[in-house]
Amino acid sequence: MRLGVRKADLFASLVVFLVSLPLCVGVAVASGVPAELGLVTGIVGGLVAGALPGSSLQVSGPAAGLTVLVYEAVRAYGLEVLGVLVFAAGVVQVGLGALRLGRWFRAVSVAVVQGMLAGIGIVLVAGQVYALGDVSAPASALGKLGGLVSLPGDADPVALAVGGATIAVLLVWRRWAWGTRLVPGALVAVALAAGVTWGFDLDVRRVEVRGLLAAVRVPEAADFGRLVDAGVIGTVVAFALIASAESLFSAAAVDRLHQGARTDYDRELVAQGVGNAVCGVLGALPMTAVIVRSAANIGAGARTKVSRVLHGLWLLGFAVVVPGVLGVIPVAALAGLLVYAGCRLVPVREVGVLWRGHRGEVVVLVVTAGAIVVGNLIVGVVVGLALAVGKVAWEISHVHVEVGEQGGGVGGHGGCGGGVVVVRVVGHATFLRLPKLLDALESLEELPRGREVRLELGGLRHVDHACAAALEGWVAGRERGRGSGVDEGAGAGAGVGGSGG
């Protein structure tokens, strides 16, 4: 049995290695850093994060979901600061895991996460379409979208053909179930593109090779001084939170794919943090758990964490023994791979499902994605979280005013006889529903001033300061005009200003 398990893990590790190799290189090139740094992150994801407890079958490495943020950070602060950013983000993740906050990431609205991924996917595709034609992309996301109009005339037709053929192979290969299980489509597409480019000596831009040791840059003490900058701190927090959320959501998905031990979210968060701290020391890209590699690991029959550790070992061997192979890979082919990956980040099917049952969630998703495209990743996530919280607050804030005669049925705005008029306020009275509450109370002004009115607040589950002040003001107004002895009753004063039971 042990021998069988070892064989299964060995085979799975080779499959994950073949899946990870082109993705590590492609994410690095798209992030604006040397290709070798993507391999370094994949190696650390296997050898370091893969050996730590948390999720036994989840595989970590550089992810397309952080490409946009890394690119912006490198452009703003320089490649020399990337290691500091990633190291600090890893320390934050370790702290979050040590405080046992990992499970709380599951409370983040799914619509916000999907909107985040959709926005990243749109920006990623908009940028990589330029690389398909060996054209320099504009700096801003809106500039990239606007420049698409003139792109066909500027693109190199040979590079565009190589990139387009790569996407075509990916689309066709995924429909061939037997072939997909045998060899990953990403490897087939990139290998074919590299073979054709090398065989016909096509004049297209290729991956620049520097060597593993030459690409690694250990941050210097002076680089850590940048951590006092507000922008750098914001980027660190964004790295930590987005990488953590993506990893833990991936863990939840991975748990549904196998019957083994469930993920310990806090330990997994610590493992991701330690891995990112090591990546930072080496000046490499940030890592997250990646669902594509994890699913490939499980699909190939992995049983233990040995498979993901071995995959890191294979990446290390490749980077040390045959790094020159990277130099024959056309950048257009990697761009095609990332365009394909970016399109898959946009949850088109999920939007259709949500629209049929939860249209408010679609609004949160679309606004989050739009804010990322118009602004940046941090702005989009903050806007999405604020909108999700506001949506929940609006949905749970329901207040209803019932009017009736004492001893009779309570319902509409009846009760014009000579008895006591009972006004009951029921639900959650917050400032979001204050206009509705004021309209209902003002409609009672039609009651004669001589009528006795009893205000009952026992049905209120919560009342905030704004609504409490409105109720007290209405009571005071009735008191001033009571003339013939209006009595709002004990309920009028007893329930205003706090939470009812």
Wavefront OBJ file of the C-alpha trace (Angstrom):
o trace
v 0.000 0.000 0.000
v 2.796 2.396 0.910
v 4.513 1.699 -2.406
v 1.264 2.435 -4.250
v 0.849 5.735 -2.454
v 4.425 6.749 -3.255
v 3.911 5.931 -6.932
v 0.693 7.963 -7.006
v 2.375 10.960 -5.388
v 5.371 10.693 -7.713
v 3.165 10.677 -10.812
v 1.046 13.548 -9.451
v 4.167 15.616 -8.734
v 5.305 15.280 -12.346
v 1.878 16.348 -13.622
v 1.811 19.393 -11.319
v 5.373 20.276 -12.386
v 4.308 20.260 -16.036
v 1.286 22.428 -15.232
v 3.271 24.847 -13.061
v 6.276 25.389 -15.329
v 4.646 27.529 -18.060
v 2.413 29.316 -15.539
v 5.351 30.292 -13.309
v 7.194 31.741 -16.287
v 4.116 33.416 -17.762
v 3.043 35.088 -14.506
v 6.567 36.414 -13.960
v 6.838 37.903 -17.456
v 3.367 39.470 -17.149
v 4.331 40.921 -13.762
v 7.316 42.708 -15.274
v 9.992 40.669 -13.466
v 12.594 38.123 -14.692
v 11.082 34.772 -15.617
v 13.321 32.982 -13.117
v 11.598 34.730 -10.194
v 8.369 32.961 -11.079
v 10.218 29.654 -10.875
v 11.674 30.664 -7.496
v 8.184 31.254 -6.134
v 7.033 27.900 -7.487
v 10.014 26.184 -5.892
v 9.359 27.810 -2.518
v 5.667 26.979 -2.826
v 6.586 23.322 -3.143
v 9.571 22.897 -0.859
v 8.559 25.309 1.934
v 4.792 25.890 1.963
v 4.230 22.366 0.638
v 6.052 20.796 3.587
v 4.076 22.714 6.235
v 0.712 21.621 7.691
v -2.558 23.144 6.569
v -4.031 21.723 3.394
v -2.269 18.511 2.383
v -3.175 18.493 -1.329
v -3.221 22.201 -2.165
v -0.355 23.464 -4.357
v 1.096 26.979 -4.069
v 2.966 29.192 -6.501
v 2.742 32.510 -8.376
v -0.845 33.237 -9.355
v -2.413 35.207 -12.180
v -4.692 36.836 -9.607
v -1.795 38.900 -8.212
v -0.198 39.756 -11.558
v -1.822 43.172 -11.860
v -0.962 44.219 -8.306
v 2.654 43.031 -8.634
v 3.069 44.838 -11.941
v 1.768 48.082 -10.442
v 3.990 47.681 -7.366
v 7.130 47.046 -9.439
v 6.335 50.018 -11.667
v 5.741 52.285 -8.661
v 8.520 51.222 -6.285
v 11.031 49.296 -8.378
v 12.029 45.644 -8.539
v 14.407 46.077 -5.600
v 11.485 46.759 -3.240
v 9.418 43.747 -4.352
v 11.180 41.428 -1.906
v 10.406 43.776 1.001
v 6.742 43.926 0.024
v 6.409 40.164 -0.240
v 8.371 39.522 2.977
v 6.222 41.980 4.963
v 3.037 40.490 3.493
v 4.213 37.040 4.596
v 4.817 38.298 8.136
v 1.286 39.752 8.174
v -0.115 36.400 7.043
v 1.786 34.541 9.761
v 0.388 36.981 12.321
v -3.158 36.527 11.045
v -2.795 32.769 11.225
v -1.252 32.893 14.717
v -4.219 34.994 15.867
v -6.515 32.294 14.421
v -8.128 34.681 11.954
v -7.877 32.314 9.001
v -11.424 31.048 9.304
v -12.774 34.611 9.192
v -11.694 35.001 5.593
v -14.585 32.697 4.763
v -16.906 35.506 5.895
v -15.829 37.706 2.965
v -18.656 38.087 0.478
v -18.271 35.654 -2.411
v -19.508 38.402 -4.740
v -16.578 40.612 -3.684
v -14.074 37.817 -4.316
v -15.610 36.999 -7.694
v -15.697 40.694 -8.584
v -12.049 40.991 -7.570
v -11.097 38.067 -9.797
v -13.229 39.410 -12.645
v -11.587 42.834 -12.450
v -8.134 41.261 -12.340
v -9.049 39.060 -15.300
v -10.243 42.011 -17.380
v -7.118 44.082 -16.651
v -4.879 41.050 -17.219
v -6.453 40.261 -20.586
v -6.360 43.930 -21.633
v -2.631 44.054 -20.906
v -1.638 40.695 -22.357
v -3.443 41.305 -25.631
v -0.688 43.835 -26.381
v 1.989 41.251 -25.595
v 0.276 38.932 -28.088
v 1.407 41.320 -30.817
v 4.763 42.294 -29.254
v 3.412 45.802 -28.548
v 4.129 47.819 -25.408
v 0.981 48.233 -23.328
v -0.162 51.609 -21.877
v 0.396 52.000 -18.138
v -3.205 52.477 -16.945
v -6.021 49.967 -17.224
v -8.276 52.485 -18.973
v -5.436 53.296 -21.358
v -5.082 49.622 -22.182
v -8.782 49.320 -22.907
v -8.812 52.492 -25.000
v -5.745 51.459 -26.970
v -7.343 48.234 -28.141
v -8.906 50.155 -31.036
v -5.540 50.909 -32.659
v -3.866 47.662 -31.601
v -4.534 45.627 -34.800
v -2.545 48.103 -36.895
v 0.422 48.157 -34.508
v 0.692 44.433 -33.743
v 3.358 42.211 -35.268
v 1.391 39.689 -37.380
v 3.898 36.893 -36.737
v 3.755 37.321 -32.955
v -0.013 37.668 -33.121
v -0.227 34.387 -35.030
v 1.945 32.625 -32.435
v -0.163 33.953 -29.556
v -3.439 33.203 -31.308
v -2.311 29.666 -32.108
v -1.399 29.163 -28.438
v -4.918 30.125 -27.360
v -6.398 27.862 -30.041
v -4.370 24.875 -28.787
v -5.526 25.551 -25.213
v -9.166 25.648 -26.295
v -8.918 22.491 -28.377
v -6.814 20.526 -25.896
v -9.256 21.056 -23.013
v -11.932 19.252 -25.054
v -9.760 16.160 -25.321
v -10.253 14.527 -21.915
v -7.716 11.733 -22.441
v -5.038 14.143 -23.661
v -5.675 16.536 -20.785
v -5.107 13.770 -18.270
v -1.918 12.723 -20.049
v -0.254 16.121 -20.648
v -1.419 19.567 -19.434
v -2.729 21.798 -22.192
v -0.623 24.768 -21.065
v 2.579 22.796 -21.536
v 1.496 21.491 -24.943
v 0.561 24.964 -26.192
v 3.746 26.685 -24.995
v 5.982 23.807 -26.117
v 4.460 23.817 -29.619
v 4.826 27.597 -29.868
v 8.462 27.382 -28.729
v 9.189 24.533 -31.154
v 7.686 26.348 -34.137
v 9.428 29.614 -33.232
v 12.793 27.885 -32.868
v 12.378 25.585 -35.870
v 11.421 28.381 -38.296
v 13.596 30.989 -36.551
v 10.664 33.383 -36.311
v 11.527 36.991 -35.518
v 9.459 37.416 -32.341
v 10.369 38.526 -28.826
v 11.437 35.693 -26.555
v 11.880 35.229 -22.823
v 15.085 36.770 -21.530
v 17.182 34.332 -19.499
v 19.447 35.578 -16.698
v 20.004 32.430 -14.664
v 18.479 31.557 -11.310
v 21.181 33.029 -9.080
v 21.468 36.178 -11.171
v 17.715 36.818 -10.898
v 17.519 36.351 -7.121
v 18.023 39.575 -5.183
v 18.095 39.551 -1.381
v 16.648 42.853 -0.044
v 19.116 45.161 1.631
v 18.593 46.849 4.985
v 17.935 50.192 3.285
v 15.081 48.652 1.279
v 13.158 47.926 4.468
v 13.099 51.655 5.186
v 10.431 51.964 2.481
v 7.974 50.276 4.850
v 7.301 53.667 6.460
v 5.677 54.931 3.239
v 1.877 54.906 3.319
v 1.663 53.572 -0.244
v 4.058 50.724 0.509
v 2.103 49.798 3.640
v -1.121 49.755 1.639
v 0.462 47.498 -0.967
v 1.720 45.125 1.752
v -1.761 44.897 3.262
v -3.260 44.313 -0.182
v -0.726 41.560 -0.916
v -1.454 39.871 2.417
v -5.234 40.083 2.327
v -5.727 39.191 -1.325
v -3.208 36.335 -1.243
v -4.810 35.020 1.958
v -8.334 35.247 0.622
v -7.404 33.563 -2.668
v -5.518 30.782 -0.852
v -8.288 30.052 1.631
v -11.032 30.157 -0.976
v -8.926 27.771 -3.024
v -8.608 25.541 0.059
v -12.392 25.426 0.414
v -12.687 24.398 -3.247
v -9.942 21.774 -2.899
v -11.688 20.232 0.120
v -14.698 19.566 -2.090
v -12.529 17.666 -4.587
v -11.259 14.927 -2.284
v -12.323 12.833 0.709
v -9.152 13.223 2.787
v -8.364 15.459 5.737
v -9.977 18.892 5.704
v -7.956 22.105 5.635
v -6.897 23.759 8.891
v -7.367 27.367 7.750
v -5.185 28.955 10.415
v -2.278 26.574 9.774
v -2.661 27.028 6.030
v -2.493 30.790 6.495
v 0.717 30.409 8.518
v 2.167 28.128 5.821
v 1.360 30.680 3.114
v 2.896 33.418 5.250
v 6.115 31.498 5.838
v 6.332 30.746 2.116
v 5.845 34.406 1.210
v 8.429 35.476 3.793
v 10.967 33.156 2.145
v 9.968 34.428 -1.310
v 10.517 37.971 -0.035
v 13.995 37.147 1.242
v 14.805 35.856 -2.258
v 13.216 38.865 -3.969
v 10.670 36.673 -5.751
v 6.972 36.966 -6.579
v 4.275 36.502 -3.910
v 2.615 33.109 -3.731
v -0.914 31.909 -3.240
v -2.544 28.524 -3.350
v -3.645 27.967 -6.944
v -6.782 25.995 -7.753
v -5.563 24.972 -11.244
v -2.443 23.248 -9.891
v -4.285 21.872 -6.867
v -7.008 20.333 -9.038
v -4.328 18.832 -11.298
v -2.628 17.378 -8.217
v -5.819 15.719 -6.994
v -6.835 14.605 -10.475
v -3.462 12.903 -10.941
v -4.078 10.780 -7.839
v -2.050 12.560 -5.144
v -2.565 11.157 -1.659
v -0.184 13.163 0.548
v 1.778 16.404 0.628
v 4.756 14.532 -0.857
v 3.482 15.276 -4.359
v 3.580 19.042 -3.937
v 7.003 18.948 -2.288
v 8.381 16.864 -5.166
v 6.893 19.268 -7.722
v 8.986 22.023 -6.142
v 12.045 19.788 -6.436
v 11.396 19.208 -10.155
v 11.075 22.981 -10.697
v 14.393 23.505 -8.922
v 16.078 20.847 -11.048
v 14.758 22.424 -14.247
v 15.869 25.920 -13.226
v 19.369 24.705 -12.356
v 20.015 22.159 -15.117
v 18.279 23.514 -18.252
v 17.446 27.199 -17.682
v 18.432 27.979 -21.285
v 15.236 26.288 -22.493
v 13.332 29.363 -21.325
v 15.147 31.441 -23.935
v 13.314 29.742 -26.826
v 9.829 30.478 -25.447
v 8.109 33.344 -27.325
v 6.578 36.020 -25.117
v 3.475 35.970 -27.350
v 2.860 32.333 -26.373
v 2.983 33.183 -22.658
v 0.678 36.123 -23.349
v -1.778 33.767 -25.009
v -1.589 31.486 -21.969
v -2.388 34.402 -19.646
v -5.167 35.753 -21.861
v -6.742 32.316 -21.575
v -6.200 32.303 -17.792
v -7.541 35.867 -17.459
v -10.734 35.019 -19.328
v -11.301 32.114 -16.946
v -11.080 34.512 -13.998
v -14.247 36.273 -15.192
v -17.141 34.271 -13.650
v -19.616 34.499 -16.521
v -21.634 31.437 -15.501
v -21.751 32.484 -11.854
v -23.142 35.892 -12.847
v -26.011 34.199 -14.667
v -26.830 32.043 -11.649
v -26.646 34.985 -9.246
v -28.817 37.160 -11.471
v -31.658 34.666 -11.278
v -31.649 34.507 -7.482
v -29.528 37.285 -5.946
v -29.390 40.354 -8.152
v -27.913 42.451 -5.368
v -24.863 40.178 -5.369
v -24.430 40.787 -9.106
v -24.374 44.538 -8.438
v -21.623 44.047 -5.838
v -19.646 41.845 -8.252
v -19.944 44.242 -11.201
v -19.154 47.366 -9.164
v -16.106 45.685 -7.597
v -14.784 44.634 -11.007
v -15.507 48.057 -12.495
v -13.734 49.859 -9.642
v -10.646 47.704 -10.197
v -10.633 48.491 -13.927
v -11.216 52.225 -13.449
v -9.053 52.630 -10.328
v -6.855 49.848 -9.040
v -7.045 46.595 -7.138
v -7.026 48.136 -3.664
v -9.736 50.663 -4.513
v -11.893 47.952 -6.073
v -11.684 45.628 -3.078
v -12.442 48.435 -0.603
v -15.399 49.624 -2.692
v -16.676 46.058 -3.026
v -16.443 45.349 0.707
v -18.174 48.636 1.557
v -20.947 47.929 -0.929
v -21.401 44.377 0.389
v -21.669 45.633 3.971
v -24.088 48.352 2.908
v -26.201 45.816 1.027
v -26.449 43.577 4.084
v -27.285 46.544 6.313
v -30.059 47.583 3.945
v -31.495 44.084 3.713
v -31.666 43.504 7.463
v -32.923 47.017 8.228
v -36.700 46.613 8.066
v -39.082 48.745 10.101
v -42.861 48.649 10.049
v -45.356 50.984 11.751
v -48.709 49.418 12.741
v -51.650 51.483 13.919
v -54.869 50.222 15.525
v -57.400 50.664 18.297
v -56.648 49.305 21.737
v -58.474 46.007 22.060
v -59.059 45.822 18.298
v -57.054 44.469 15.352
v -53.785 46.133 14.614
v -53.018 46.660 10.962
v -53.628 49.712 8.803
v -54.012 53.354 9.625
v -57.509 52.938 10.933
v -58.654 53.670 14.400
v -60.608 56.902 14.169
v -63.046 56.083 16.931
v -62.880 57.378 20.461
v -60.585 54.744 22.000
v -56.813 54.687 22.526
v -54.790 54.634 19.317
v -51.951 52.076 19.570
v -48.865 52.752 17.413
v -46.448 49.822 17.245
v -43.012 50.086 15.639
v -41.614 46.678 14.679
v -38.291 45.504 13.185
v -34.844 47.125 12.911
v -34.986 50.929 13.041
v -31.755 52.270 11.502
v -30.908 55.475 9.654
v -31.286 53.569 6.364
v -35.033 53.268 7.041
v -35.464 56.653 8.703
v -37.360 58.229 5.761
v -39.884 55.378 5.835
v -40.313 55.727 9.616
v -40.800 59.497 9.406
v -43.355 59.143 6.593
v -45.350 56.659 8.678
v -45.280 58.875 11.787
v -46.164 62.015 9.845
v -49.217 60.286 8.403
v -50.512 59.988 11.970
v -50.658 63.758 12.286
v -54.124 63.485 10.768
v -55.324 62.061 14.093
v -57.153 64.612 16.247
v -54.887 66.149 18.878
v -57.321 65.094 21.572
v -56.958 61.388 20.885
v -54.962 59.313 23.337
v -52.003 57.645 21.590
v -49.875 54.807 22.952
v -46.475 54.214 21.308
v -45.241 50.640 21.744
v -41.621 49.770 20.907
v -41.431 46.227 22.265
v -41.302 44.871 18.706
v -38.114 46.748 17.895
v -35.077 44.481 17.771
v -32.730 47.407 17.282
v -33.015 51.189 17.168
v -30.079 53.463 16.372
v -29.564 57.031 17.533
v -31.100 58.667 14.447
v -34.356 56.722 14.732
v -34.443 57.121 18.509
v -34.193 60.893 18.082
v -36.980 60.833 15.472
v -39.290 58.856 17.785
v -38.544 61.127 20.725
v -39.222 64.168 18.553
v -42.544 62.768 17.451
v -43.543 62.014 21.068
v -42.521 65.513 22.126
v -44.640 67.002 19.343
v -47.677 65.012 20.475
v -47.055 66.088 24.050
v -46.967 69.757 23.101
v -50.327 69.488 21.382
v -52.059 67.086 23.763
v -54.574 69.775 24.903
v -57.224 67.322 26.141
v -54.811 64.901 27.805
v -52.952 62.940 25.203
v -51.060 59.970 26.729
v -48.445 58.288 24.616
v -48.194 55.591 27.274
v -45.276 53.935 28.999
v -44.092 52.402 25.763
v -43.389 55.811 24.300
v -40.580 56.572 26.663
v -39.436 53.124 27.655
v -38.216 51.779 24.329
v -36.699 54.842 22.664
v -32.926 55.131 22.653
v -31.804 51.504 22.777
v -32.417 48.018 21.488
v -35.755 46.465 22.198
v -36.068 42.836 23.171
l 1 2 3 4 5 6 7 8 9 10 11 12 13 14 15 16 17 18 19 20 21 22 23 24 25 26 27 28 29 30 31 32 33 34 35 36 37 38 39 40 41 42 43 44 45 46 47 48 49 50 51 52 53 54 55 56 57 58 59 60 61 62 63 64 65 66 67 68 69 70 71 72 73 74 75 76 77 78 79 80 81 82 83 84 85 86 87 88 89 90 91 92 93 94 95 96 97 98 99 100 101 102 103 104 105 106 107 108 109 110 111 112 113 114 115 116 117 118 119 120 121 122 123 124 125 126 127 128 129 130 131 132 133 134 135 136 137 138 139 140 141 142 143 144 145 146 147 148 149 150 151 152 153 154 155 156 157 158 159 160 161 162 163 164 165 166 167 168 169 170 171 172 173 174 175 176 177 178 179 180 181 182 183 184 185 186 187 188 189 190 191 192 193 194 195 196 197 198 199 200 201 202 203 204 205 206 207 208 209 210 211 212 213 214 215 216 217 218 219 220 221 222 223 224 225 226 227 228 229 230 231 232 233 234 235 236 237 238 239 240 241 242 243 244 245 246 247 248 249 250 251 252 253 254 255 256 257 258 259 260 261 262 263 264 265 266 267 268 269 270 271 272 273 274 275 276 277 278 279 280 281 282 283 284 285 286 287 288 289 290 291 292 293 294 295 296 297 298 299 300 301 302 303 304 305 306 307 308 309 310 311 312 313 314 315 316 317 318 319 320 321 322 323 324 325 326 327 328 329 330 331 332 333 334 335 336 337 338 339 340 341 342 343 344 345 346 347 348 349 350 351 352 353 354 355 356 357 358 359 360 361 362 363 364 365 366 367 368 369 370 371 372 373 374 375 376 377 378 379 380 381 382 383 384 385 386 387 388 389 390 391 392 393 394 395 396 397 398 399 400 401 402 403 404 405 406 407 408 409 410 411 412 413 414 415 416 417 418 419 420 421 422 423 424 425 426 427 428 429 430 431 432 433 434 435 436 437 438 439 440 441 442 443 444 445 446 447 448 449 450 451 452 453 454 455 456 457 458 459 460 461 462 463 464 465 466 467 468 469 470 471 472 473 474 475 476 477 478 479 480 481 482 483 484 485 486 487 488 489 490 491 492 493 494 495 496 497 498 499 500 501
